[in-house]
């Protein structure tokens, strides 16, 4: 245990009694927490995508507010949060979050609660929420420490970040590049699970970013990076990578991480992707093909006209046996039905029903923009697909899809 705390009846009562307050004021609390955290520890901005702090919907802030509320609701028994905790551990380990970081967050979140409810320093709410915070923090610190040790014990493994060399850069279309990372000495790398990601540390921008792995061999990791329109006046990390990463560059890289993996599959599989959300699915199809998977597997991809996704999909189709269906959200006069797309318009339940042999018994893996995933969630619920058969991968802050 990193910090010794004692949970009492008072702790449980205070946490439960403040649930309505957290539900109503969670976003304000988290907003103030981040403000205080970044003012007192400006270097912590490197752990976050600041676009998700500043964008119109405040996705990162809402995500943490929802997590805070969920923790309060399940404080007596956090078993229902097991999957959420596992995702946090994977992400924190990939970012190299350490116990000292939890000390800073504790200070900031208690500051925010005190300010929101105008509490005195000795208020019982502050005392018991301090205990509640460290109950979860101790749990995460222990799991993350074990994960780092496991990484180090793996063949060719390491803790934190290790400099890998850019072995090759390959352009796909006009706005997307494939980047291969290799060991500087030509050695092997730990084999990732399909669907995992790596974190890159971009020292020049003072930030870290996760990218899904594509085809990964013993001696290289490969990612796809797409040039995008920057938000406001901020520098796009992807655009920086697109412009400045070149063969021979040495970049600090984490061990592969992430929970969007594909073990225990025993039936039809359908991957649904939007835009660059196709990237984690590439490794899924290769994984299924290498194992001569006996059930049918499908790929339904939604993209815009003229998108580089068409070229990326061409690579995927040529190297795997997934039945791929391409949806163009808005076809232009230059697009040819049956050549570079199969359906015109957004994903609909009728499309899924027409493509899949057994909608309800299929396992679904979904990745893409939040709006796309909300649409998919609604459609699958309408088709009575069990929630446990649907797995979402988020680019950036995880959000509620209701």
C-alpha positions as CSV (number, residue, x, y, z in Angstrom):
1,X,0.0,0.0,0.0
2,X,1.5,3.4,-1.1
3,X,-0.5,5.5,1.4
4,X,-2.1,4.0,4.5
5,X,-5.8,4.9,5.0
6,X,-8.6,3.5,7.0
7,X,-12.1,3.2,5.5
8,X,-14.7,3.7,8.3
9,X,-18.5,3.8,8.4
10,X,-18.1,7.5,8.2
11,X,-16.2,7.3,5.0
12,X,-18.8,5.1,3.3
13,X,-21.6,7.4,4.5
14,X,-20.0,10.6,3.4
15,X,-19.2,9.2,-0.1
16,X,-22.8,7.9,-0.5
17,X,-24.3,11.1,0.8
18,X,-22.4,13.2,-1.7
19,X,-23.4,11.2,-4.7
20,X,-26.1,13.8,-5.7
21,X,-23.6,16.6,-5.3
22,X,-21.1,14.8,-7.5
23,X,-23.8,14.1,-10.1
24,X,-24.7,17.8,-10.2
25,X,-21.3,19.4,-9.8
26,X,-18.9,16.8,-11.1
27,X,-18.0,18.7,-14.3
28,X,-17.3,21.8,-12.3
29,X,-15.2,19.9,-9.8
30,X,-13.1,18.2,-12.5
31,X,-12.7,21.5,-14.4
32,X,-11.3,23.2,-11.3
33,X,-9.2,20.1,-10.5
34,X,-7.5,20.2,-13.9
35,X,-7.0,24.0,-13.6
36,X,-5.2,23.6,-10.3
37,X,-3.2,20.6,-11.4
38,X,-1.8,22.3,-14.5
39,X,-1.1,25.5,-12.6
40,X,0.9,23.7,-9.9
41,X,2.4,21.1,-12.2
42,X,2.5,22.5,-15.8
43,X,4.6,19.5,-17.0
44,X,1.6,17.2,-16.3
45,X,0.0,18.6,-19.5
46,X,2.2,16.1,-21.3
47,X,0.0,13.2,-20.1
48,X,-3.1,14.7,-21.6
49,X,-4.4,15.6,-25.1
50,X,-5.1,19.2,-24.4
51,X,-7.5,19.4,-27.4
52,X,-9.8,17.2,-25.3
53,X,-9.6,19.7,-22.5
54,X,-10.4,22.6,-24.7
55,X,-12.8,21.3,-27.3
56,X,-16.4,22.3,-27.3
57,X,-17.8,19.2,-25.6
58,X,-15.0,19.0,-22.9
59,X,-14.8,15.2,-23.5
60,X,-11.9,14.6,-21.2
61,X,-13.5,16.6,-18.3
62,X,-16.8,14.8,-18.8
63,X,-15.1,11.4,-18.8
64,X,-13.4,12.0,-15.5
65,X,-16.6,13.4,-14.0
66,X,-18.4,10.3,-15.0
67,X,-15.7,8.1,-13.6
68,X,-15.8,10.1,-10.3
69,X,-19.6,9.6,-10.1
70,X,-19.2,5.9,-10.9
71,X,-16.6,5.4,-8.2
72,X,-18.9,7.1,-5.6
73,X,-21.8,4.9,-6.6
74,X,-19.8,1.7,-6.4
75,X,-17.5,2.7,-3.5
76,X,-18.7,-0.2,-1.2
77,X,-17.9,-2.7,-4.0
78,X,-15.9,-1.6,-7.1
79,X,-16.2,-5.0,-8.8
80,X,-18.5,-3.5,-11.5
81,X,-15.7,-1.1,-12.4
82,X,-13.2,-3.9,-13.1
83,X,-13.1,-3.3,-16.8
84,X,-12.8,0.4,-16.4
85,X,-9.9,0.0,-13.9
86,X,-8.1,-2.4,-16.3
87,X,-8.3,0.2,-19.1
88,X,-6.9,2.9,-16.7
89,X,-4.0,0.6,-15.7
90,X,-3.1,0.0,-19.3
91,X,-3.2,3.7,-20.2
92,X,-1.4,4.8,-17.1
93,X,1.4,2.2,-17.5
94,X,1.8,3.2,-21.2
95,X,2.1,6.9,-20.1
96,X,4.5,6.0,-17.2
97,X,2.2,7.4,-14.5
98,X,4.0,7.0,-11.2
99,X,2.9,7.2,-7.5
100,X,4.1,10.8,-7.2
101,X,1.6,11.8,-9.8
102,X,-1.2,10.5,-7.6
103,X,0.0,12.8,-4.8
104,X,-0.4,15.8,-7.1
105,X,-3.9,14.7,-8.3
106,X,-5.0,14.2,-4.7
107,X,-4.1,17.7,-3.8
108,X,-5.9,19.1,-6.8
109,X,-9.1,17.1,-6.5
110,X,-9.4,17.9,-2.8
111,X,-8.7,21.6,-3.6
112,X,-11.5,21.5,-6.2
113,X,-14.0,19.8,-3.8
114,X,-13.2,22.4,-1.1
115,X,-13.7,25.3,-3.5
116,X,-16.9,24.0,-5.1
117,X,-18.6,23.5,-1.8
118,X,-16.9,26.3,0.2
119,X,-15.6,23.9,2.8
120,X,-13.2,24.5,5.7
121,X,-9.9,22.6,5.8
122,X,-11.2,20.3,8.6
123,X,-14.5,19.6,7.0
124,X,-15.6,15.9,7.2
125,X,-16.3,15.8,3.4
126,X,-12.7,16.6,2.6
127,X,-11.3,14.1,5.1
128,X,-13.4,11.2,4.0
129,X,-13.1,11.9,0.2
130,X,-9.3,12.0,0.9
131,X,-9.6,8.5,2.3
132,X,-11.8,7.4,-0.6
133,X,-9.4,8.8,-3.2
134,X,-6.4,6.9,-1.7
135,X,-8.4,3.7,-1.6
136,X,-8.6,3.7,-5.4
137,X,-5.2,5.3,-5.9
138,X,-3.5,2.6,-3.8
139,X,-5.3,-0.1,-5.9
140,X,-4.2,1.5,-9.2
141,X,-0.7,2.1,-8.0
142,X,-0.3,-1.6,-7.0
143,X,-1.8,-2.9,-10.3
144,X,0.4,-0.4,-12.4
145,X,3.5,-1.4,-10.5
146,X,2.9,-5.0,-11.2
147,X,2.2,-4.2,-14.9
148,X,5.6,-2.4,-15.1
149,X,7.4,-5.3,-13.5
150,X,5.6,-7.7,-15.9
151,X,6.7,-5.6,-18.9
152,X,10.3,-5.7,-17.7
153,X,10.2,-9.4,-17.2
154,X,8.9,-10.0,-20.7
155,X,11.5,-11.0,-23.3
156,X,13.0,-7.9,-24.8
157,X,10.8,-5.8,-22.5
158,X,11.4,-2.5,-20.7
159,X,9.8,-0.1,-18.2
160,X,8.6,3.4,-19.1
161,X,10.0,4.6,-22.4
162,X,12.8,3.3,-24.6
163,X,14.2,5.0,-27.7
164,X,13.3,3.2,-30.9
165,X,14.5,4.1,-34.3
166,X,12.2,5.0,-37.2
167,X,13.0,2.3,-39.7
168,X,10.8,3.4,-42.5
169,X,8.1,5.9,-43.5
170,X,5.7,5.0,-46.2
171,X,3.0,7.4,-47.6
172,X,-0.5,6.1,-48.2
173,X,-2.6,8.5,-50.3
174,X,-2.2,12.2,-49.6
175,X,-2.7,12.6,-45.8
176,X,-1.6,9.3,-44.2
177,X,1.8,7.7,-43.5
178,X,2.8,4.3,-42.1
179,X,5.8,4.5,-39.7
180,X,7.9,1.5,-38.7
181,X,9.8,1.5,-35.4
182,X,12.7,-0.8,-34.9
183,X,15.2,-1.5,-32.1
184,X,18.3,0.8,-32.4
185,X,20.6,-2.2,-32.3
186,X,18.5,-4.3,-34.7
187,X,17.2,-6.6,-31.9
188,X,13.7,-8.1,-31.4
189,X,10.8,-6.3,-29.8
190,X,8.2,-7.7,-27.4
191,X,5.3,-9.2,-29.5
192,X,2.1,-7.2,-28.9
193,X,-1.4,-8.5,-28.7
194,X,-3.5,-7.5,-31.8
195,X,-5.5,-4.4,-31.0
196,X,-2.9,-2.8,-28.7
197,X,-1.2,0.6,-29.0
198,X,2.1,2.2,-28.2
199,X,2.7,5.6,-26.6
200,X,5.2,8.0,-28.3
201,X,6.9,10.7,-26.3
202,X,7.3,13.9,-28.4
203,X,9.8,15.9,-26.5
204,X,9.7,18.9,-28.9
205,X,6.0,19.4,-28.1
206,X,6.1,18.2,-24.5
207,X,3.5,15.6,-24.9
208,X,2.7,11.9,-25.3
209,X,0.3,10.3,-27.7
210,X,-1.0,6.7,-28.2
211,X,-1.3,5.1,-31.7
212,X,-2.8,1.7,-32.5
213,X,-0.4,-0.9,-33.9
214,X,-0.9,-2.3,-37.3
215,X,1.0,-5.3,-38.5
216,X,3.7,-6.0,-35.9
217,X,6.6,-8.4,-36.4
218,X,9.4,-9.5,-34.0
219,X,11.6,-6.7,-35.2
220,X,9.2,-3.8,-35.8
221,X,6.1,-1.9,-34.7
222,X,4.0,-0.1,-37.3
223,X,1.5,2.7,-36.9
224,X,-0.6,4.9,-39.2
225,X,-0.7,8.6,-38.7
226,X,-3.1,10.9,-40.5
227,X,-2.7,14.6,-41.1
228,X,-5.7,16.5,-39.7
229,X,-7.0,20.0,-39.4
230,X,-5.6,21.4,-36.2
231,X,-8.1,22.5,-33.5
232,X,-8.1,26.3,-32.8
233,X,-4.5,27.6,-32.6
234,X,-3.0,24.4,-31.2
235,X,-0.3,22.3,-32.9
236,X,-1.6,18.9,-34.1
237,X,0.7,16.2,-32.8
238,X,-0.2,13.9,-35.7
239,X,0.7,16.7,-38.1
240,X,4.0,17.2,-36.4
241,X,4.7,13.5,-36.7
242,X,3.6,13.5,-40.3
243,X,5.9,16.4,-41.1
244,X,9.0,15.7,-39.1
245,X,9.4,12.0,-38.4
246,X,11.9,10.5,-40.8
247,X,13.9,7.4,-41.2
248,X,16.6,7.3,-38.6
249,X,14.7,9.5,-36.0
250,X,15.0,8.2,-32.5
251,X,11.7,8.4,-30.5
252,X,10.9,7.3,-26.9
253,X,8.3,4.6,-27.1
254,X,6.3,2.6,-24.5
255,X,5.7,-1.1,-24.4
256,X,2.5,-2.1,-26.2
257,X,-0.6,-1.7,-24.0
258,X,-4.4,-1.6,-24.3
259,X,-7.3,-3.9,-23.6
260,X,-8.9,-3.9,-27.1
261,X,-7.7,-7.5,-27.7
262,X,-9.3,-10.4,-29.4
263,X,-8.8,-13.6,-27.4
264,X,-11.6,-16.0,-26.5
265,X,-13.4,-15.5,-29.8
266,X,-15.7,-18.4,-30.8
267,X,-18.1,-17.1,-33.4
268,X,-18.6,-14.6,-36.2
269,X,-16.7,-11.3,-35.8
270,X,-17.6,-7.9,-37.1
271,X,-15.3,-4.9,-36.9
272,X,-16.9,-1.5,-37.5
273,X,-14.7,1.5,-38.0
274,X,-14.9,5.2,-38.9
275,X,-12.1,7.2,-40.4
276,X,-8.6,6.4,-39.0
277,X,-10.4,4.1,-36.5
278,X,-9.6,1.4,-39.0
279,X,-6.1,1.0,-37.6
280,X,-6.7,-1.3,-34.6
281,X,-8.8,-3.6,-36.8
282,X,-5.9,-4.3,-39.2
283,X,-4.2,-6.4,-36.6
284,X,-7.5,-8.1,-35.8
285,X,-7.8,-9.4,-39.4
286,X,-4.2,-10.5,-39.5
287,X,-4.7,-12.3,-36.2
288,X,-7.7,-14.2,-37.4
289,X,-6.2,-15.1,-40.7
290,X,-3.0,-16.4,-39.1
291,X,-5.0,-18.7,-36.9
292,X,-7.2,-19.9,-39.8
293,X,-10.3,-18.7,-38.0
294,X,-13.1,-21.0,-39.0
295,X,-16.0,-18.5,-38.4
296,X,-16.8,-15.6,-40.8
297,X,-15.3,-12.2,-40.1
298,X,-16.5,-8.9,-41.5
299,X,-15.2,-5.4,-41.7
300,X,-17.6,-2.4,-42.2
301,X,-15.9,0.9,-42.6
302,X,-17.4,4.4,-42.9
303,X,-15.4,7.1,-44.6
304,X,-15.6,10.4,-46.5
305,X,-15.2,10.9,-50.2
306,X,-11.6,11.1,-51.3
307,X,-10.4,9.7,-48.0
308,X,-7.0,8.1,-47.6
309,X,-8.9,5.3,-45.8
310,X,-9.6,3.9,-49.3
311,X,-5.8,3.3,-49.8
312,X,-5.4,2.0,-46.3
313,X,-8.3,-0.4,-46.8
314,X,-6.8,-1.6,-50.1
315,X,-3.7,-2.6,-48.1
316,X,-5.9,-4.4,-45.6
317,X,-8.0,-6.2,-48.1
318,X,-4.9,-7.4,-50.0
319,X,-3.3,-8.9,-46.9
320,X,-6.3,-10.3,-45.1
321,X,-9.4,-12.3,-45.9
322,X,-11.9,-10.1,-44.1
323,X,-15.1,-9.5,-46.0
324,X,-14.9,-5.7,-46.2
325,X,-17.8,-3.4,-46.9
326,X,-17.1,0.3,-47.5
327,X,-19.6,3.0,-46.7
328,X,-19.2,6.5,-48.1
329,X,-21.0,9.1,-46.0
330,X,-21.4,11.3,-49.0
331,X,-20.3,10.0,-52.4
332,X,-19.1,12.5,-55.1
333,X,-19.3,12.2,-58.9
334,X,-15.7,10.8,-58.9
335,X,-16.6,7.9,-56.6
336,X,-17.6,4.6,-58.3
337,X,-20.1,2.3,-56.7
338,X,-18.5,-1.2,-56.5
339,X,-15.0,0.2,-57.1
340,X,-14.1,2.3,-54.1
341,X,-17.3,2.0,-52.1
342,X,-20.2,-0.4,-51.6
343,X,-22.9,1.6,-49.9
344,X,-23.8,5.3,-50.0
345,X,-24.7,6.9,-46.7
346,X,-24.2,6.3,-43.0
347,X,-24.3,3.0,-41.3
348,X,-27.8,1.7,-40.8
349,X,-29.4,-1.4,-39.2
350,X,-30.6,-2.6,-42.6
351,X,-26.9,-2.6,-43.8
352,X,-25.8,-4.8,-40.9
353,X,-28.7,-7.1,-41.4
354,X,-28.0,-7.5,-45.1
355,X,-24.3,-8.2,-44.5
356,X,-24.2,-10.4,-41.4
357,X,-25.4,-14.0,-41.2
358,X,-26.3,-13.8,-37.5
359,X,-26.5,-10.3,-36.1
360,X,-27.2,-11.3,-32.5
361,X,-24.5,-14.0,-32.2
362,X,-21.7,-11.9,-33.8
363,X,-19.0,-10.2,-31.7
364,X,-18.5,-6.5,-32.5
365,X,-15.4,-4.4,-32.2
366,X,-16.0,-0.7,-32.8
367,X,-13.5,2.2,-33.2
368,X,-13.9,5.7,-34.6
369,X,-15.2,9.1,-33.8
370,X,-17.6,9.4,-30.9
371,X,-20.5,10.3,-33.2
372,X,-19.9,7.2,-35.2
373,X,-19.7,5.0,-32.2
374,X,-23.0,6.4,-30.7
375,X,-24.7,5.5,-34.0
376,X,-23.4,2.0,-33.9
377,X,-24.4,1.5,-30.3
378,X,-27.9,2.7,-31.1
379,X,-28.2,0.4,-34.1
380,X,-26.8,-2.7,-32.2
381,X,-29.2,-2.1,-29.3
382,X,-32.1,-1.8,-31.8
383,X,-31.0,-5.2,-33.3
384,X,-31.0,-6.7,-29.7
385,X,-27.3,-7.4,-29.7
386,X,-26.2,-8.2,-26.1
387,X,-24.0,-5.5,-24.6
388,X,-21.3,-8.0,-23.6
389,X,-20.8,-8.8,-27.3
390,X,-19.8,-5.2,-28.2
391,X,-16.4,-3.7,-27.5
392,X,-15.5,-0.1,-28.0
393,X,-12.1,1.5,-28.5
394,X,-11.9,5.2,-27.9
395,X,-9.5,7.6,-29.7
396,X,-8.8,10.2,-26.9
397,X,-11.0,10.6,-23.9
398,X,-13.5,7.8,-23.3
399,X,-17.0,9.0,-23.2
400,X,-20.5,7.8,-22.3
401,X,-22.2,6.8,-25.6
402,X,-25.8,7.4,-24.4
